[in-house]
Amino acid sequence: MSTQTLFEVHTLKGGQWQVDSTYQQRDEAIEVARGLFGEKVFQGVKVIQDKYDPRTGDNRESVIYTRVTPEPEIPGVR
């Protein structure tokens, strides 16, 4: 059996990341993330690629797409 790959779309709201949805296709997950970010409901979105090897039990995650609205600067605060 070969490595299994899934793509998770995460959303950031109120300082908390949550899994929104999961896809088997990279491009589909990125398009969904772009659409969610464009709605301006979330502070950020990211897509995590999750590779699992059932033979070894190894799991490897990596962020492949991220968009985050920058925090507004407060004058005099660093």
C-alpha positions in Angstrom: 0.0 0.0 0.0 1.4 3.4 -0.9 1.5 6.7 1.0 -1.9 8.3 1.5 -2.1 12.1 1.1 -4.9 14.4 2.2 -5.1 18.2 2.2 -6.8 20.0 5.1 -8.2 23.5 4.9 -7.9 25.3 8.2 -9.5 28.7 9.1 -8.5 31.2 11.7 -11.2 33.1 13.6 -11.0 34.6 17.0 -7.3 33.5 17.3 -8.2 29.8 16.9 -7.3 27.6 14.0 -10.0 25.0 13.1 -10.2 22.3 10.4 -12.8 23.5 7.8 -12.7 20.7 5.3 -10.5 17.9 3.8 -9.7 17.1 0.2 -7.8 14.5 -1.8 -6.7 17.1 -4.5 -4.2 19.8 -3.7 -5.6 22.3 -6.2 -9.1 21.9 -4.9 -8.1 22.5 -1.3 -6.2 25.7 -2.3 -9.1 27.0 -4.3 -11.4 26.5 -1.3 -9.0 28.2 1.0 -8.7 31.2 -1.4 -12.5 31.4 -1.6 -12.9 31.3 2.2 -10.2 34.0 2.7 -11.9 36.2 0.0 -15.2 36.1 2.0 -13.4 38.2 4.6 -15.0 36.2 7.4 -11.8 34.6 8.6 -8.6 36.2 9.8 -6.6 33.6 7.9 -6.6 30.3 6.0 -4.1 27.6 5.4 -3.8 24.3 3.6 -1.9 21.5 5.3 -0.7 18.5 3.3 -0.9 15.4 5.4 1.1 12.3 4.2 0.5 9.0 6.0 2.5 5.8 5.3 0.4 2.9 6.6 3.4 0.5 6.3 5.5 2.5 8.8 2.8 4.5 10.6 4.7 7.7 9.8 2.7 10.9 9.5 4.2 14.0 8.0 2.4 17.4 7.8 3.5 20.5 6.0 1.8 23.8 5.3 1.6 24.4 1.6 -0.6 27.5 1.5 -1.2 30.4 4.0 -3.0 33.7 3.9 -3.4 35.8 7.1 -4.7 39.3 7.5 -2.0 41.3 9.2 -2.8 42.6 12.7 -3.4 46.4 12.7 -0.5 48.4 14.1 -1.2 50.3 17.3 0.8 53.6 17.4 3.4 53.6 20.1 3.3 49.8 20.7 6.1 47.5 19.5 
